[in-house]
């Protein structure tokens, strides 16, 4: 396998290309005829993006965005190949780095978030990327994955107001009366709820739209996770419960995630669990959330994989799930 590199001279950005060859070691895990030709694009976890925005707000970093044109036409290989650097080579400079110059790049397929503490570092990175790939400089981050981003001094606000209105229009709920809560706590939802079945495709489409809205709306996380369990056996009761979420979204369409500078900038984590919420399999639901400053950046609501025999055990399972996420 041929590798390439550059050796920099004293003059700024003057370099000469050097080549070498190393042998590939190991066995390809892809199976011919099954997944040998499949590849994947780098995708950052959404909670990683929110954490970076929280750090950028607190530290006063700049957040810019770039877009790669014709992403899947820039590659040379059809297969995904992993290599390991041979022994005897050391990446110099990592230990000597300090906070004077910082640049963080987060990839989501063809969208790049470029976060840095100096504008000249960001501009330099943009020019270097444009020299290799055909890219569009979108300037400061304003619209990311269908989410609206408003940057002010010492503050970043992310919402899905535009997307929420599109979902309301899609399901003819733009003129509905709003509700104060996303679910009726007195109503117990299970597989046996209701006899009248609904269109599975319509129900799945609604739940999928709500699942994407969770990216900036942790307040509907629990009920959407609950209703997503009945994709193949949805009744009119499940569908009306999902429409209630839309009514709640109608009254809170401008809700989102706000991050601002605070004095107490520490990591906080919380976990909780119910007790045998699902009567179909007698399993409980765990949830957790993590926050930096006044904004949470990671949250989850998920059914436990075991049948716990006490309230103490379900709390331990929830705490373990949160600990795994923290690590």
Secondary structure, 3 states (H helix, E strand, C coil): CEEEEEEECCCCCCEEEEEEECCCCCCCCCCCCCCCCCCCCCECCHHHHHHHHHHHHHHCCEEEEEEECCHHHCCCCCCCCCCCCCCCCCCCCCCCCCCCCCEEEEEECCEEEEEECCHHHHHHHHHHHHHHCCEEEEEECCEECCEEEEEECCEEEEECHHHHHHHHHHCCCCCCCCCCCCCCCCCCCCCCCCCCECCHHHHHHHHHHHHHHCCCCHHHHHHHHHHHHHCCCCEHHHHHHHHHHHHHHHHCCCCEEEEECCCCCCEEEEEEECCCCECCCCECEEEEEEEECCEEEEEEEEECCCCCCCHHHHHHHHHHHHHHHHC
